[in-house]
Amino acid sequence: MRDGPGMSHAEPVHLVVARRDGYAIVTLDRPAKRNALTFAMRRGVAAALTTLAGEDAIAGVVLTGALPDFCAGMDVTRFGGDATNRQAIVDSTTVLFAALATFPKPLVAAVEGRALGGGLALLLACDIRIAGRGAVFGMPEVKFGAAGGFAALRAAVGDGPARELA
């Protein structure tokens, strides 16, 4: 995977992968930033899924976030910048969602707290979604004329309900 601006190998991954009796738990672990996804986190989730796909002892994966939130979406402090940075955002996001889409085992999103924007798209890419009582879903980016997760929402609930929710 090609590194670009903001994609330093020194950047913490903020990801915990734990293996339990036949399954793995992948936890987004950046609670101080509501588990907002950095370049390294997106690459890390993709790499973890690639590794887990090849492990015969793993029958499925649970994707979750360190409490109190599931994922506040993409780390907006990394948005913008020059064309190279913008391309790095697209590339790391493409790698993440390709890994989710091609993961050959059941992928379960365990959601508590906020799942916003890219976090909503992340959980919608999973095969099964389990929401706790404190789960909150949203697409705050629609207030600014953007809807990055809209396609995933529409695929999950249909066009009419997705438009109503957005």
C-alpha positions as CSV (number, residue, x, y, z in Angstrom):
1,M,0.0,0.0,0.0
2,R,1.4,3.4,-1.0
3,D,1.9,6.0,1.7
4,G,1.1,9.6,1.1
5,P,0.9,12.8,3.2
6,G,-0.6,12.1,6.6
7,M,0.1,8.4,6.1
8,S,3.4,8.1,8.0
9,H,4.4,4.7,9.4
10,A,4.9,6.5,12.7
11,E,1.2,7.3,12.9
12,P,-0.5,5.2,15.5
13,V,-3.0,2.6,14.2
14,H,-5.4,2.8,17.1
15,L,-6.7,-0.7,16.5
16,V,-7.0,-3.7,18.7
17,V,-7.4,-7.2,17.2
18,A,-8.3,-10.0,19.7
19,R,-8.9,-13.6,18.8
20,R,-11.4,-15.6,20.8
21,D,-12.8,-19.1,20.5
22,G,-13.1,-19.1,16.7
23,Y,-13.8,-15.5,16.0
24,A,-11.9,-12.2,16.2
25,I,-12.9,-8.8,17.6
26,V,-11.5,-5.8,15.7
27,T,-11.8,-2.7,17.9
28,L,-11.4,0.9,16.7
29,D,-9.4,2.3,19.7
30,R,-9.3,6.1,19.6
31,P,-12.0,6.9,22.1
32,A,-10.8,10.5,22.8
33,K,-11.6,11.3,19.2
34,R,-14.8,9.2,19.1
35,N,-12.9,6.6,17.0
36,A,-12.7,8.9,14.0
37,L,-10.8,7.0,11.3
38,T,-7.3,8.2,10.4
39,F,-5.3,7.0,7.4
40,A,-3.5,4.4,9.6
41,M,-6.8,3.1,11.0
42,R,-8.3,2.6,7.6
43,R,-5.2,0.8,6.4
44,G,-5.1,-1.1,9.7
45,V,-8.7,-2.4,9.5
46,A,-8.1,-3.5,5.9
47,A,-4.8,-5.3,6.8
48,A,-6.5,-7.0,9.8
49,L,-9.3,-8.3,7.6
50,T,-6.8,-9.6,5.1
51,T,-4.9,-11.4,7.8
52,L,-8.1,-12.8,9.4
53,A,-9.5,-13.9,6.1
54,G,-6.5,-16.3,5.8
55,E,-6.8,-17.8,9.3
56,D,-8.7,-21.0,9.2
57,A,-9.3,-20.9,13.0
58,I,-11.3,-17.6,12.6
59,A,-14.9,-18.2,11.5
60,G,-16.0,-14.5,11.7
61,V,-15.2,-11.1,12.9
62,V,-16.9,-8.6,15.1
63,L,-16.1,-4.9,14.3
64,T,-16.7,-2.5,17.2
65,G,-15.4,0.8,18.7
66,A,-13.9,1.5,22.0
67,L,-16.6,3.0,24.2
68,P,-18.3,5.4,24.4
69,D,-18.7,5.5,20.5
70,F,-18.6,3.1,17.6
71,C,-17.1,5.6,15.1
72,A,-17.5,9.3,14.4
73,G,-16.5,8.8,10.7
74,M,-13.4,10.0,9.0
75,D,-11.0,12.2,10.8
76,V,-12.0,15.6,9.4
77,T,-8.7,17.2,10.4
78,R,-7.1,15.2,7.5
79,F,-9.6,16.5,4.9
80,G,-8.6,19.1,2.3
81,G,-5.0,19.9,1.6
82,D,-3.3,19.5,-1.7
83,A,-4.2,17.1,-4.5
84,T,-1.8,14.4,-3.1
85,N,-3.5,14.5,0.3
86,R,-7.0,14.4,-1.2
87,Q,-5.9,11.4,-3.3
88,A,-4.5,9.7,-0.2
89,I,-7.9,10.1,1.5
90,V,-9.6,8.4,-1.5
91,D,-7.0,5.7,-1.7
92,S,-7.1,4.7,2.0
93,T,-10.9,4.8,2.0
94,T,-11.1,2.6,-1.1
95,V,-8.7,0.1,0.4
96,L,-10.8,-0.1,3.6
97,F,-14.2,-0.5,1.8
98,A,-12.8,-3.0,-0.7
99,A,-11.5,-5.1,2.2
100,L,-14.9,-5.0,3.9
101,A,-16.8,-5.9,0.6
102,T,-14.5,-8.8,-0.2
103,F,-14.2,-10.3,3.3
104,P,-15.2,-13.9,2.9
105,K,-16.4,-14.6,6.5
106,P,-19.3,-13.2,8.5
107,L,-18.6,-9.6,9.5
108,V,-20.7,-8.3,12.5
109,A,-20.8,-4.6,13.5
110,A,-21.4,-4.3,17.3
111,V,-22.5,-0.7,17.7
112,E,-22.8,1.4,20.9
113,G,-22.7,5.1,21.0
114,R,-22.4,7.3,17.9
115,A,-22.0,5.9,14.3
116,L,-21.8,9.0,12.2
117,G,-20.9,9.6,8.5
118,G,-18.1,7.2,7.5
119,G,-18.8,5.3,10.7
120,L,-22.3,4.7,9.5
121,A,-21.0,3.6,6.1
122,L,-18.5,1.3,7.9
123,L,-21.2,-0.5,9.9
124,L,-23.5,-0.7,6.8
125,A,-20.7,-2.6,5.0
126,C,-20.9,-5.4,7.6
127,D,-23.1,-8.4,7.1
128,I,-24.9,-8.1,10.4
129,R,-25.4,-5.1,12.6
130,I,-26.2,-5.2,16.3
131,A,-27.0,-2.0,18.0
132,G,-27.0,-1.4,21.7
133,R,-29.6,0.8,23.4
134,G,-27.3,3.8,23.3
135,A,-26.5,3.5,19.6
136,V,-27.1,6.7,17.5
137,F,-26.8,6.8,13.8
138,G,-26.4,9.9,11.6
139,M,-25.0,11.6,8.5
140,P,-24.1,15.0,9.8
141,E,-22.3,15.7,6.5
142,V,-25.6,16.3,4.7
143,K,-25.8,19.6,6.4
144,F,-22.9,20.7,4.3
145,G,-24.1,19.2,1.0
146,A,-22.0,16.0,1.3
147,A,-23.3,12.5,1.6
148,G,-20.4,10.1,1.5
149,G,-22.3,7.3,3.2
150,F,-25.5,7.8,1.3
151,A,-24.9,5.0,-1.2
152,A,-24.3,2.5,1.6
153,L,-27.4,3.7,3.4
154,R,-29.5,3.4,0.3
155,A,-28.2,-0.1,-0.4
156,A,-29.2,-1.1,3.2
157,V,-32.6,0.4,3.5
158,G,-33.8,1.4,0.0
159,D,-33.9,4.7,-1.8
160,G,-37.0,6.2,-0.2
161,P,-36.1,5.5,3.4
162,A,-32.5,6.6,2.8
163,R,-33.7,9.9,1.3
164,E,-36.1,10.4,4.3
165,L,-33.3,9.7,6.8
166,A,-30.8,11.9,5.1
